[in-house]
Amino acid sequence: MRLRRGPAGPTPTPDPSRGIELLGVGHAYGERMVLADLDLRLTERRIGVVGANGSGKSTLARLLNGLVVPTSGRVLVDGLDTATAAREVRRRVGFVFQDPDAQIVHPTVAEDVGYGLENQGVPAAERAERVAEVLARYGLADHADHPAHLLSGGQKQLLAIAGVLVMRPARIVFDEPTTLLDLVNTRRIGRLVDGLDQAVVVVTHDLELLAGFDRVLVVDGGRVVADDRPTPALAAYRALMADR
Ligand SMILES: Nc1ncnc2c1ncn2[C@@H]1O[C@H](COP(=O)(O)OP(=O)(O)OP(=O)(O)O)[C@@H](O)[C@H]1O
């Protein structure tokens, strides 16, 4: 049977209680399988993802908001299929990249944060209000008219996060948000993530960041090999890495 894709059927009514579901998911880049056999239901507010370099974490993160569509199985966000409801899924799940330069596209800080809202057709006055609010909240209000590319690495990451938060997604996926940051900014991003109302999934090599989390997935060789509270999951990860 062929899977029906595209605008063929009506979009189902979203059901936030379902969270993000991965149903028999696998992913290959060309011939190369990088993820296999993923059956997960993600409903917790704080979920971490750890694993060795190249284990498939980024690909898993990108599946969660439809940046990557699985080559087998289905990913559902609140019941919406990422393969057929990409736009709606991206409104629900924001994505913060490891390198903020990948996300910063406009010359000034305020323009950059307002860009997504403009894209959504939010009127100028409301846009200005929402941008000002989010910049103030993340200590960037004095930088509104500064060139975005001249910010420090930590400020750029804050700007990239502000650009996602201003869209008010219900969930945010962070792909190694602190990898390029010094200790002070790493802690600052950690506190920011802790304080968010949104549900988050954080891919990271910074295990300290996950201490207060609800759930941690350990990815190895494209599979989830542990899925538990942080303490036992991180112990399993350390044991796995000790054998290498
Ligand atoms: N766009 C792509 N095209 C081809 N292969 C890719 C692509 N993206 C990732 N890969 C490969 O898929 C595998 C998993 O990569 P992924 O980036 O998901 O791993 P990761 O666990 O996030 O790694 P890291 O911790 O180093 O960021 C790697 O072998 C990588 O080389």
The ligand as an SDF file (V2000), in Angstrom:
LIG
                    3D

 31 33  0  0  0  0  0  0  0  0999 V2000
   22.5520   15.5610    5.7450 N   0  0  0  0  0  0  0  0  0  0  0  0
   23.2360   14.4260    5.9000 C   0  0  0  0  0  0  0  0  0  0  0  0
   23.6050   13.6790    4.8360 N   0  0  0  0  0  0  0  0  0  0  0  0
   24.2830   12.5230    4.9960 C   0  0  0  0  0  0  0  0  0  0  0  0
   24.6470   12.0070    6.1840 N   0  0  0  0  0  0  0  0  0  0  0  0
   24.3250   12.6990    7.2620 C   0  0  0  0  0  0  0  0  0  0  0  0
   23.5970   13.9530    7.2000 C   0  0  0  0  0  0  0  0  0  0  0  0
   23.4120   14.3940    8.4590 N   0  0  0  0  0  0  0  0  0  0  0  0
   23.9860   13.4900    9.2720 C   0  0  0  0  0  0  0  0  0  0  0  0
   24.5290   12.4670    8.5590 N   0  0  0  0  0  0  0  0  0  0  0  0
   25.1940   11.2820    9.1190 C   0  0  0  0  0  0  0  0  0  0  0  0
   24.2630   10.6390    9.9850 O   0  0  0  0  0  0  0  0  0  0  0  0
   24.9000   10.1420   11.1410 C   0  0  0  0  0  0  0  0  0  0  0  0
   24.2000   10.7040   12.3650 C   0  0  0  0  0  0  0  0  0  0  0  0
   24.4300   12.1130   12.3930 O   0  0  0  0  0  0  0  0  0  0  0  0
   23.8040   13.0730   13.4950 P   0  0  0  0  0  0  0  0  0  0  0  0
   24.2380   14.4660   13.1450 O   0  0  0  0  0  0  0  0  0  0  0  0
   22.3670   12.7960   13.6070 O   0  0  0  0  0  0  0  0  0  0  0  0
   24.5860   12.5690   14.7830 O   0  0  0  0  0  0  0  0  0  0  0  0
   24.8130   13.2780   16.2040 P   0  0  0  0  0  0  0  0  0  0  0  0
   24.6220   12.2070   17.2120 O   0  0  0  0  0  0  0  0  0  0  0  0
   23.9790   14.4890   16.3100 O   0  0  0  0  0  0  0  0  0  0  0  0
   26.3550   13.6930   16.1460 O   0  0  0  0  0  0  0  0  0  0  0  0
   27.1510   14.8840   16.9080 P   0  0  0  0  0  0  0  0  0  0  0  0
   27.1180   14.6020   18.3760 O   0  0  0  0  0  0  0  0  0  0  0  0
   28.5320   14.7300   16.3460 O   0  0  0  0  0  0  0  0  0  0  0  0
   26.5060   16.1730   16.5150 O   0  0  0  0  0  0  0  0  0  0  0  0
   26.3640   10.5520   11.0420 C   0  0  0  0  0  0  0  0  0  0  0  0
   27.0920    9.4430   10.5840 O   0  0  0  0  0  0  0  0  0  0  0  0
   26.3820   11.6460   10.0120 C   0  0  0  0  0  0  0  0  0  0  0  0
   27.5620   11.6380    9.2840 O   0  0  0  0  0  0  0  0  0  0  0  0
  1  2  1  0
  2  3  1  0
  2  7  2  0
  3  4  2  0
  4  5  1  0
  5  6  2  0
  6  7  1  0
  6 10  1  0
  7  8  1  0
  8  9  2  0
  9 10  1  0
 10 11  1  0
 11 12  1  0
 11 30  1  0
 12 13  1  0
 13 14  1  0
 13 28  1  0
 14 15  1  0
 15 16  1  0
 16 17  2  0
 16 18  1  0
 16 19  1  0
 19 20  1  0
 20 21  2  0
 20 22  1  0
 20 23  1  0
 23 24  1  0
 24 25  2  0
 24 26  1  0
 24 27  1  0
 28 29  1  0
 28 30  1  0
 30 31  1  0
M  END
$$$$
